[in-house]
Amino acid sequence: KKELLLSEIYSTVFDENGKALKILKISYDITKMKNNEAKLEKSFKILKKESKLNRNYKKKIKENLEKELKN
């Protein structure tokens, strides 16, 4: 079963005297957009984690080089 995500807009339609005649409902399929947002969020979390690991790795290299230069 496929999930469908919708964004809906409601608008009142009036006659020339300003009397409400009906309510118009327009729906947009936003499933693909929401799925892409979720993928981007997941990618961002992965990149953030990898960036932190990379900073830690660089710090360790720097510390090791400083120790070697002192010897």
N, C-alpha and C positions, 0 to 999 in steps of 0.2 A: 504494500500500500504506500503510495507516494504522498508525501506531505506537501501541501500548497500553502504558501504564505501570501497574504493579501494586504494591501494598503487600500483603505476605502475613504472616499470623500463624499460627503453629503451636501447637497445644495438645494435650497428651496426655489421653486419656479413660481413667479408671481405673474398675475395678469396685469393689464394696463392700469388698473385701479389700485394695484398694490395688494390684492387679495391672493393669498397662497393657494396655488392650484395643486401642486404636487411636490414631492421631494424626490430629487434625482440622486441616485447612488451610482458612483463610478468606482470600480475596483481595478486595481493594478496588481499584476502578479509580480511580487518582489522576492520570490523564492531564490532565484539565481543570485540576486544582490546579497541576500542574507547569507547564503552559502559561501559566497566569495568573502564576505566580511569575516566569517568564522575561520576560513582558511588563512586570511591575512593576520588575524589575531593569533592563530597558532604559530604562524611563521615568525611573527614579532616576538613571541615568547621564546621560541627556539633561538633566534638571533640574540636576544637579550642574554640568555643563558650562555651561549657561545662567546659572546663579548666579555662576559665576566670571567669565564675560564681563560680566555686569551689574555686578559689583564693580569690574572694571577700567574699565568705561565711567564709573561714578560717580567713580572716582578721577581719571580724565582731566578730567571736567567740573570737579571741585573744583580741580584744578591750574590749569586754564584760567581759572577765575573768580578765583583768588588772583592770578594774573599780571595780569589785567585790573584788579583793585582796586589793585594796586601802581603801575600806570601812571597 
